[in-house]
Every structure is written in C-alpha cells, then in structure tokens.
C-alpha cells in the first residue's frame, strides 16, 4: 500500500492538475443577461425552473435553499412536473463542487460533507424524489425508481455545471452512497469522481446469509451476549412491555394500520435492537447495555430498546416519512432478513417484516430482481474514479460493493472499529492518505495539494457533519 501511495502521489506531481486561483463569484453565464460578474444568487435564479425558498447566512459561504422544477417522468417530460428541493453551499465558482444526496430528505441547514471539506469546494445537495415536499401530486409511485432519481441528478448537474464549471464529485452516505453509485451507473460521464460511504449492495434479495455471519462474529462475545440477552428478554416479557407500549401509543396518538397491529410493531422494534446497536454504536458503548437482562427491570429493558430501536418507528406516524424508502426496498433495493439463533422460535411470531408490510396497501409494489444485479455488474466491470468506504462493525457492510478486473482507479476500504458513520478520516493511515489524494486528484485541484494528501479546508465543528446519519429503524 505504501508503494502504491508513493507511486500515485509522484504521478500526480508529474502530470499536474488544474489550479485553484480565480475571482470569487466568476462563472460561465447561466442564461441571458448573466455575466461572469453577476451575483451568485442571480446566476442560480437565472437557471430555468430554479426558484429561491430561502438564503441563510454562514461565514465564508452563501447558502441557498431552492426549488428546481423536475419532470415526474424523465422518459416523458411533458407529462407533469414537480418541485424538487435542493440546497447550494456556495464557496467560489473557481472551486470544485461536491454533489451530495443522503437518499432521503435534504437538510435545510448549512452542512459540509467530508469530500467538500477535503476539496474546500461548493456543495449541491438534493432531496430524493417522493420525500416530502419533493413529491409529485398526485403521486405516481411507479415513477419512483433509481433510474428516475439518477435523471433528477443529471438535470441538476447539467443546469448548474454552467455556473460551477470546475470538477464535480458525487457523494452520499448509506442510501445516499447507493444513490451516488446508481447515478454513476446511469450517467458515467457526469462526475469526475464518486465517494460512496457505507453503501449496501443487496444483489440477491433472498440470500442474506452474509448478515448472519456478520452478527456471529462482530465485536466481542461478551458484547454480543449482552445484546442478544436483552433482545430475547424483551420478547419473553412481551405481555407487560406491550401494555407499556399501549399506554405510550395512546399518549402520543400512534396508530398501527400499515403494519397491522401493535403486536407486530412491538416485535419489529425489538428485532431491530441488535442491528440498530451495531449500526449506530461503538464497541465501547456495550457498557451501556444491561449486563444481566434476566434481572433487569421492565423499565430498563424498555429504555434500552427504545433508545436504540425507537418504539415510534413502526407506528403509522413513524413509517409515513419513510414510505418512499420502504417502497424502493420492496421494488428494487431489496431488504435483509436475518436469523435469531439466540431466541427460541416460540417467542418470534413474525420475523423481520418485509417492505410490503410497511407501505400502505393502496400503493402497488412489484419487486424487480434485476435492478441491483445490473448495478453490481456495472460497478465490478466499469467503476472508474470510485471510492467505497465501509465500517468494520456496520451490519450494512456485510453486503457491499466489490470491484472486478474492469475497475480502474477505484477502491473499497474498511474503517476499523467504526459503524455506519465510517469515513475517510477513520481509515488506517496509508488508506486515509491514498483516499484523500485520490479525492483531491479527481476534484482537479493543484498538484502540490494532491501530493500533501490533506483536507484543504480546516475542520468546522458546526459545518462539518461527522455524526452517523441516523434513522430510527432498520433503514440504511
């Protein structure tokens, strides 16, 4: 690895890259009357279909929350449109641009993803189609698929490339990492690089043994035993804890029409417990888990399950926000099903709920088994300038993207001891330096910056997002 790193850094010094000096705000005209000296807000709003929701101040940047008009169906753009929410963290049009999506709703507060800090660039963030308010009305759910979402990104990139003319890198974490990968598969000519964090890759939906192997060895035996005991005990004490759940639901107005019953929701939350711990916690957090589940109080069992899994997750009110994800999981993305060898069969009534049970029945769903196989095959044989980062203790990494002989200048790295929040900063030293250098090279910054292999922007505790992208249940 050290030899590879030295060779790559030496190569970048020899070949050189684009410099980064230019006047702030300079850009290629985005429309009639727009010049290189036009204010960035005016340049953005000169893009056909772009409208301003809000500008929020942040030192050293301009931050815009915008709507962009998208066709409901990219195959038939004349058949209706919807407003898609995006944000722009503007640094300087002479800098590279990072295109970020989390795969869900977009935050409307300024935030900088790791590649944006590394390249000291601009950041465009996109809300995924069908997450409110970026949902067509009426909603034709058949138009929610990975190809249509890639079309959304392609149109945004095409429109904004006229303003941000330097190199672009796409990125995202979890479902956002999947989204960045799918975008690259369908539009490989758009981005200069891809940085996909903790991106699951469920190629064969009905074959999930990789997850069972993961849970049999993750962490330490002592930690696994603690977690398994609590999960089992929560099902052993189903009757008294469901009474507590009934009171909790009544107090908060929760209903369970979509999943079918409070009993189904209770079991779903409990079965998420072990997965949720490893997804969001570190091995050191095992000390917070009750040491002896059998002697723990009902309140102690309830509290640890609620803290990690969230008893609101499978209520109608918890599911509603994530209906687009569950729809995609049940039509293209796939969803895991794991075994529970530490729990007697008499305590498990339903097992992991399939996505069909988590989406209102008036929404039609049909699984497309070829969708993920197509992407996986493409990545193995065609990946170019792609970096995949996984966490050693993250369950979603059990089924991951892998590279074949056709891949070029692409990498799959694993951050030791990390969870669903794994990033480049958490890699071992050689891999961290190599990953950083490749990101900088793909971004087209100056050769001396590539050779240093260090982030170009100083860490900002308010702006730089380093926490796990937490969702309250079994979602990537």
N, C-alpha and C positions, 0 to 999 in steps of 0.2 A: 504493500500500500504506500509506504514512504517513497519508493522508487517511482511509482505511478504519479504520486503527487508532485515530486520534483520535476518529472518529465512534463506534466501538464502545465505547471507554472512557468517552466522555462519556455515552453512553446508559446504561451500567451505573450510573454515578453518579446519573443521574436516576431510574432505576426502582428502585434499591436491591435488596438481596438479603438472605438470611437471616443473622442474626448468628451468632456462634460461641461465645457465653458460656453455659456450663452446668456443672453439677457433674459431675466425673469419675465414670463408672460408672452415671449415671442412664439409665434405659431403660424402654420400654414392656414390660410383663410378657410373658414368652415362654411362660408356662404357669401352671398352678395353683400358687399359693403363691409365685410370683415377683413381687417388688415392685421399685419404682424404686431401692431401696437394696440390693438383693441383689447379692452379689459377682458379677463378670462371669463367672467360671468356672461358678458355679451357674446363671446365666442361660443360658449356652451349653449346659450339660448338661441343662437343662430342655427343650430342643428335642427333640421326639420323634425317635428314631433317631440322636441325636448321642451319641458316646462319646469319652472322653479317651484319647489314646495317651500324651501327654507334655506337660508345660509346661516351657518353657525360659526362664530369666531374661534380660531385656535392659533396661538402664536407660531409664526413661521409658515403657516398654511392658509389656504382658503378652503372651506368645507361646505359642500353643497349637497342638499337632498333634492332629488329631481324625479320627475316622471318622464318616461320615454314611451312613445306610442309603438306598440308591437302588434303584428298580426296574430290573431288567435291560431291560425294555421299557416305555417311558412310555405306549405305547398300551394295554398290558395289564399294569398294575402288580401284578396278582395272580399273575403268572407268574414269580415268583422275584425275589430281591433280591441286591445285593452291597454290600460296604463300600467307599465311596469316601473316599480320604484328602484332607483339606483342612487348611489352616492359617489361623489368625487372628492377625494382629498388631494387638493392641488398644491404641489410644491413648486414646479417650474417646468415649462414645456420643453426645456432643454434636458430634462432628466428622463430616465426610463419610467415606464408605467407598469404597475402590477395590477392584474385583473383578478379580483378576489370574489369567490362565492362560498358561502357556508352551506348552500344547498337548502336553506330554509328561509326564514325572514331575514331581512337585512337590518342591521343596527343603524339607527339614525343619529348616533353619537360618534364623534371622531374617534377612529381607532386605526392603528397601523399594524399590519400583519408582518411576520418575521421577514419575508423577502423584501417588503417595502423598506424596512429598516436597513437591511443588508445593502440594498442598492441606492438608498437615500432618494427614493423616487416618489412619483404620484401613485395614487391608488384609486381604482374604479371598483366599486362593489355592487353586486347585482342581487336583487331579491329573486328567488326562484319562482317561476311561474306557478300560479294557483295557490301560493301562500298569500293570504290577505294582507294588504289590499291589492296585491298584484294578481287578481283573479278575474278572468273574463266573466261577464254577466250577460246571458245565462252561461253557466259553466258546462262546457262540453268536455267531459273528463277524458274522452278518447284523445284529446289534444295535449294531454299531459304525458309526455314521454321524453326519453333522453335526447332524441333527435330534435324535437321541437325546442327543448331547452338550450341545446347547442346552437340552434338557429337564433335564439334570443341573444346569446353572447356574441355571435358572429355579427349581427346587425349593430349591436352597441359598439363593438370594436371597430367595425367599418366606419361608423359615424364619427367616433372620437379619434381615430387614427389621423384624421385630417388636422386635429389640434395637437395631439400628443404623438409627434412623428418619430420619436426615438423607439428603441426596442421595447417590446412588451413581454411580460412573463405572467402566465396564469397560475393561480394557486388556490388552495382551499383545504380545509381540514375535515376529515371524516366524509360525510356525504358531499361536502364541498370538494374534497380531494377526488372523490368519484366523479363529480361534475366536471372538474378541470380535466380529468382523463378522458371523459366522453367527448368533451369539446375538442380535445386534441385529435381524437379518433375521427371525428366527422369534419373538422376543419384544420388539418395538419399544417396548412400554410399560414395561419394567422399568427400564432405565438412564436417567440424566439426561444422559449423555454417553458417548462412546466414543473412546479414544485407541489407535489400531492402528499399531504400529510395523512397518516393513519387511514388510508382508503381501503375499505373492504372490497373483496372481489369474489362474489359468490357465483362461481361459474356454473356449477351444477346444484340447483336449489335443493334437491332431495338428498344430497350427500354431504353430511355435516360432521363426519367423524373427526375432522381436524379440531373442532371445538372441544369435543370430548377429550382428546389427547391433551389439549391445552390445559383444561381445568384439572386434569390428573397430575400435572407437574408444576403449575405456576406457583411462584412464591416459595413458601416453606410448608412442610407438612403440618406444623403447628398452626399456621395461619389458615390453611385450607380446612383443618379440622374445626377450628372455631367458627368459621363462616358456615360450613356445612351443618354444624350442630344447631346454630341459630335458625337457619332456613328450615331444617326439619322440625324444630320445636315450634316454629310459627304455624306449621301445618298440624302438628299434634294438638296445639291449643286453638284450633280453628274456631270452635264454638265461642269461647269467651272473647277472643280477639275480634270475631266478626260482630259481636254485639257492640264492641267499642267502635268498630268501623261503621255500623249503622248509625250510631249517635253522631259520629264525625261527619258522615254524609248528610244527615239531616241538618246539622248545624250549618253546613256550608252550601246546602242546596244541590248536592251532587245527585245525579241520576245515572242509570246504567242500561239504557235502552240499547245502545250499539253493541256492547259486548254481551249483553243478555241477562246478566244478574249481578248482584253484589257479590255473590259467592264466586263467580267466575273472575270478577275483578280482583277480589282478595287473593285468590290463588295466583293470578298473573303477577301481582305486585310481589308476592313472596318468592315466586320462581325467578324474578329479576334480581333478587338480592345478591347472590354470589357474583353474577355477571356485572352488576352495577358497581360492586365494590372494586373489582379489578379494573373496570373501565375508568373510574374516576378517582381512585385512591392509590396510595403507595403502600408498599410492604410495611413501612413504619407505622401506618395507620391501623394495623391489626391490633395494636394495644387498646384501641377504642372499642373493639368488639367484645361483648360479654365473654368472659373466659370460661364460664360454665353455664351453658344455655339451660340445662335442666333445672338449675336452682335460680335462674334469673326471674325477676318478676314479670308479670304480663306487660307492665308499662315499659320495662327495659327492652323486652322483645319488640314491642310496638315501636318504640322510639328509634331503635337501630334500623329496623326495616323501613320506617317512614323516612328517616334521614337519607338512606342510600337509594331506595326504590321510589318512594313517594306514593302515598296512598291515594292521591288525587289523579294519578297518571291514567288509569283506565276508566275513570268516570267519563261520561259524555263530554263534560266540560274540559277535561284534560286531553281527550282524544281529538276534539274538534280542530284545534290549531294544527295538528299533525296529520289530518286526513290526507293531504297530498302525499306525504311520505309513505303512509301505510298503503295508499293506492299504488304507488310506484313499486313498493316492496312486493305487492301481490300481483303486479303485472309484468315487471321487468327485473327489478333489482334482486329479488329473492330475499329470504329471511331465514335465520338459523333456527334449528330445532336441536336441543341437546338432551342428553340423558341425565338422570339424577340417581346414580348408584347408591348414594348415601341415604336415600329416602325410600321407605317401603312403599310398594305400589298402592296400598290401601289409602295412603294419605294424598295421593295425587289423582285428582278427578278429571282434569282436562289437559294437562301438559301445556307446553308453550302454545299460546293462541296464534293461529295463522292470521296473516294480514286481513283476510276476508272477514274475520270476526271483529275487526277494529275499524271497519269502514261502513258507513250507513248502507243498508241493503238496497236503497234506491239508486246507488251508484254501481253500474255494471263493471265487473272485473273479469279479465281472462289473462292467464299467465302466458308470457311469450318466452319460452325456454332458450331461444337462440340469441336473445339480446346480449346477455352477458358473455356468452361464448364468443360472439363476434368481437366484442371489445377486447376480451382477453387474448384472443388470437392476434388481433391487430397490434396490441402492445408488445407481445412477445416478438413479433417479426418486424415491427416498424417503429418502435419507440426511438425517438431522436430528441436529444436535449430534454430528457425527463428524469426527475429525481423523486423517488418514493421514500418517505420516512415513516417508520413504524416504531411503536413502543414495545419493549420486550414483554411487559406484563399486561398488554391491552388485548382483551379477547378478540376484538375485531381484526387484529392482525393475524389470527390463525388461518384465515383465508385471505391471501393478499395477492397483489400483482407481482408477477415474476417476469424476468427478461429472458428472451431467447437469443439465438445467434444473429438474428436480424437487427437487434437493438444496437444503436450507436450513441456514444457519449451519454449513456443513461445508467442509472444507479438505483439500487434498493439497499437502504441502510436501516439498521435497527438500533434504537437508543436504549442502552442497558438500564434496566430497572424502572423505566418510565411507562406511563399509562397512555390513555387516549389524548393526552396533551403533549406527546412526544414532538420534538422539533430539532432543527439543525443544531441549536445550542446544546442539546443534550447528547449529541453523538460523541463517541470517543475522539480524541484529539485529531488523529490522522483523517478520519472520515469527516469531521467537522470542517477542517481546513479545505479538504477536497470539495465538499459540497458547497461551501461558501465561495470558493474560487470559481466553480462552475456556474453558480448563480450570477456572479458578477460578470463572468465572461459572456453568458447568454444575454445579460442586460446591456452589453455593449459599452461598458464603462472603460476608463483608461487602463492601459496595460499595467501600469505600476500599481493601481488599486487591486487588480486581479491578482498580481503577484503577492501582495500583502495578505490576501485572503481574510480580511477582517470586515465587519459591517461598516459601511460608510457613514451612518448616522449614529449619534450617541443614543443610548437607551433612554427612553422617556417613560417613567413609571405610569403616567396617566394615558399616554397614547399607545404604547406598545402592549398588545394583548398577549399574555403568556399563559393565562389560565386555560384549563380544559374547556372545550366548547360543550358545556354540559346540557344534556337534555334529560327530562325527568323520568325516562323509562328506557326500554330496550330499543334505542334508536342510534344509528351511527352519527 
